[in-house]
Amino acid sequence: SKNVAATAADSASGVSSDDGESVGADAKKKFIVAVDTGNTTEPLRRGQPKTGYDLARKRLDKLMSKPEEQVQLPGPKREHRPREPWQFVRNIRGSSAGVGSGDFDIYRGIRRREFERREYMDRKDAEAQAEKEFEERVSAKQAELEEKQAKKRAKRAKKKAKAKQAKGKQPRLGDNAAAASAGAGSSYGSEDESGDDNAK
């Protein structure tokens, strides 16, 4: 990195290198490209993608070069599950006489694995509890929504029935004229009959 920094300083100031060769614009350009890409250890090679867009385009071109091949998409990562505890328990001796030099390391490994297993179980319990609470909230919201919909549905049905009943009571225009003429004829007939009765 010191050589790169020296080359950069020389190229920026236009000073010649130790060999007596002048550092041209090409070295300066290489250094600027390397700095832009975050790679200060070596200059950018020819054909190497400069940006994320170039990298994505290169990968896409590689995929499209063989369209008949099936693309293998990476599946979801498997969750790390700690192994189950052993069926037997090691007899870890205390710090009394006869204890081996590696017994503490064995005990520490067993303890670490047990802590990992308990942490995994606690995390799973918390996830299950959160999922259960979420399902309860969703079901409560759904029940509340269905209750509101039922009330509005009943209100609409009541309004529709009331409008239909009002429409059924109201007589039509032709029926009004016929009823008026029939009423007029009956009144004239009753007056004539009453007049005839008086004359008699």
C-alpha positions as CSV (number, residue, x, y, z in Angstrom):
1,S,0.0,0.0,0.0
2,K,3.0,2.3,0.6
3,N,4.1,1.8,-3.1
4,V,0.5,2.6,-4.2
5,A,0.5,5.7,-2.1
6,A,3.9,6.8,-3.5
7,T,2.7,6.1,-7.0
8,A,-0.4,8.1,-6.4
9,A,1.6,11.0,-5.0
10,D,4.1,10.9,-7.9
11,S,1.3,10.7,-10.5
12,A,-0.5,13.5,-8.9
13,S,2.6,15.8,-8.8
14,G,3.9,14.6,-12.2
15,V,7.2,13.4,-10.6
16,S,9.1,10.6,-12.3
17,S,9.5,7.2,-10.6
18,D,12.7,5.8,-9.1
19,D,13.7,4.1,-12.4
20,G,13.7,7.4,-14.2
21,E,10.6,6.6,-16.1
22,S,8.0,9.3,-16.0
23,V,4.6,8.3,-14.5
24,G,2.1,9.0,-17.3
25,A,-1.6,9.6,-17.3
26,D,-2.3,5.8,-17.6
27,A,-1.0,5.1,-14.1
28,K,-2.9,8.0,-12.7
29,K,-6.1,6.7,-14.4
30,K,-5.5,3.2,-13.0
31,F,-5.1,4.6,-9.5
32,I,-8.2,6.8,-9.8
33,V,-10.3,3.8,-11.0
34,A,-8.9,1.7,-8.2
35,V,-9.7,4.3,-5.6
36,D,-13.2,4.7,-7.0
37,T,-13.9,1.0,-6.7
38,G,-12.4,0.9,-3.2
39,N,-9.6,-1.4,-4.3
40,T,-6.4,0.4,-3.4
41,T,-4.1,-2.7,-3.4
42,E,-4.1,-3.4,-7.2
43,P,-5.4,-1.6,-10.3
44,L,-8.6,-2.7,-12.0
45,R,-8.1,-5.5,-14.5
46,R,-9.5,-5.4,-18.0
47,G,-13.1,-6.9,-18.2
48,Q,-13.7,-6.7,-14.5
49,P,-17.0,-5.1,-13.6
50,K,-16.7,-1.6,-12.2
51,T,-20.1,-1.0,-10.8
52,G,-23.0,-3.1,-9.4
53,Y,-24.8,-2.6,-12.7
54,D,-21.9,-4.1,-14.7
55,L,-21.8,-7.1,-12.3
56,A,-25.6,-7.7,-12.7
57,R,-25.3,-7.3,-16.5
58,K,-22.4,-9.8,-16.6
59,R,-24.4,-12.4,-14.6
60,L,-27.5,-11.9,-16.7
61,D,-25.5,-12.3,-19.9
62,K,-24.0,-15.5,-18.5
63,L,-27.5,-16.8,-17.7
64,M,-28.9,-15.8,-21.1
65,S,-26.0,-17.4,-23.0
66,K,-27.5,-20.8,-22.3
67,P,-31.3,-20.3,-22.1
68,E,-32.0,-24.1,-22.3
69,E,-30.3,-24.8,-19.0
70,Q,-32.4,-24.8,-15.9
71,V,-31.5,-22.1,-13.4
72,Q,-30.9,-23.3,-9.9
73,L,-32.2,-20.8,-7.5
74,P,-30.9,-21.0,-3.9
75,G,-33.5,-22.2,-1.5
76,P,-34.2,-20.8,1.9
77,K,-31.5,-21.2,4.5
78,R,-32.0,-24.0,6.9
79,E,-32.4,-22.9,10.5
80,H,-29.6,-23.9,12.8
81,R,-31.0,-26.3,15.3
82,P,-28.8,-27.4,18.2
83,R,-28.5,-31.1,18.7
84,E,-30.4,-32.9,21.3
85,P,-28.7,-33.6,24.7
86,W,-27.0,-36.9,25.2
87,Q,-29.0,-39.8,26.8
88,F,-26.3,-40.2,29.4
89,V,-24.8,-37.6,31.7
90,R,-21.0,-37.5,32.0
91,N,-19.7,-37.8,35.5
92,I,-17.7,-34.6,35.7
93,R,-15.5,-34.8,38.7
94,G,-14.9,-31.8,40.9
95,S,-11.6,-30.1,41.7
96,S,-10.6,-32.9,44.1
97,A,-7.8,-35.4,43.5
98,G,-8.0,-37.5,40.3
99,V,-9.5,-34.9,38.1
100,G,-8.2,-34.9,34.5
101,S,-6.7,-31.9,32.7
102,G,-9.4,-31.8,30.0
103,D,-12.5,-32.3,32.3
104,F,-13.1,-28.6,32.6
105,D,-13.1,-28.2,28.8
106,I,-15.5,-31.1,28.5
107,Y,-17.8,-29.5,31.1
108,R,-17.6,-26.1,29.4
109,G,-18.6,-27.6,26.1
110,I,-21.5,-29.4,27.6
111,R,-22.6,-26.2,29.3
112,R,-22.3,-24.2,26.1
113,R,-24.4,-26.6,24.1
114,E,-27.0,-26.7,26.8
115,F,-27.2,-22.9,26.9
116,E,-27.6,-22.9,23.1
117,R,-30.3,-25.5,23.3
118,R,-32.2,-23.5,26.0
119,E,-31.8,-20.3,24.0
120,Y,-33.2,-22.0,20.9
121,M,-36.2,-23.4,22.9
122,D,-36.9,-19.9,24.4
123,R,-36.7,-18.3,21.0
124,K,-39.1,-20.9,19.6
125,D,-41.5,-20.4,22.5
126,A,-41.4,-16.6,22.0
127,E,-42.1,-17.0,18.2
128,A,-45.0,-19.4,18.9
129,Q,-46.4,-17.0,21.5
130,A,-46.1,-14.1,19.1
131,E,-47.8,-16.1,16.3
132,K,-50.6,-17.1,18.6
133,E,-51.2,-13.5,19.7
134,F,-51.2,-12.4,16.0
135,E,-53.7,-15.1,15.1
136,E,-55.9,-14.0,18.0
137,R,-55.7,-10.3,16.9
138,V,-56.6,-11.3,13.4
139,S,-59.5,-13.4,14.4
140,A,-60.8,-10.7,16.7
141,K,-60.6,-8.1,13.9
142,Q,-62.3,-10.5,11.5
143,A,-65.1,-11.1,14.0
144,E,-65.5,-7.3,14.5
145,L,-65.6,-6.7,10.8
146,E,-68.1,-9.5,10.2
147,E,-70.3,-8.0,13.0
148,K,-70.2,-4.6,11.4
149,Q,-70.9,-6.0,7.9
150,A,-73.9,-8.0,9.4
151,K,-75.3,-4.8,10.9
152,K,-75.0,-2.8,7.7
153,R,-76.4,-5.7,5.7
154,A,-79.5,-5.8,8.0
155,K,-79.9,-2.1,7.7
156,R,-79.7,-2.2,3.9
157,A,-82.3,-5.1,3.9
158,K,-84.6,-3.1,6.2
159,K,-84.3,0.0,4.0
160,K,-85.0,-2.0,0.9
161,A,-88.0,-3.7,2.4
162,K,-89.4,-0.4,3.6
163,A,-88.9,1.1,0.1
164,K,-90.6,-1.9,-1.5
165,Q,-93.5,-1.7,0.9
166,A,-94.0,2.0,0.2
167,K,-93.9,1.4,-3.5
168,G,-96.5,-1.4,-3.1
169,K,-99.0,0.9,-1.2
170,Q,-98.7,3.8,-3.8
171,P,-101.3,3.3,-6.6
172,R,-100.3,3.6,-10.2
173,L,-101.3,6.5,-12.5
174,G,-103.9,4.5,-14.5
175,D,-105.5,3.1,-11.4
176,N,-105.9,6.7,-10.0
177,A,-107.9,7.8,-13.2
178,A,-110.1,4.7,-13.2
179,A,-110.8,5.1,-9.5
180,A,-111.7,8.8,-9.9
181,S,-114.1,8.1,-12.8
182,A,-115.7,5.2,-11.0
183,G,-116.2,7.4,-7.9
184,A,-117.7,10.2,-9.9
185,G,-120.2,7.8,-11.7
186,S,-121.3,6.2,-8.4
187,S,-121.9,9.6,-6.9
188,Y,-124.1,10.7,-9.9
189,G,-126.0,7.5,-9.8
190,S,-126.7,7.9,-6.1
191,E,-127.9,11.5,-6.6
192,D,-130.3,10.4,-9.4
193,E,-131.6,7.6,-7.3
194,S,-132.2,9.9,-4.3
195,G,-134.0,12.4,-6.6
196,D,-136.3,9.7,-7.9
197,D,-137.1,8.6,-4.4
198,N,-138.0,12.2,-3.5
199,A,-140.2,12.5,-6.5
200,K,-142.1,9.4,-5.6
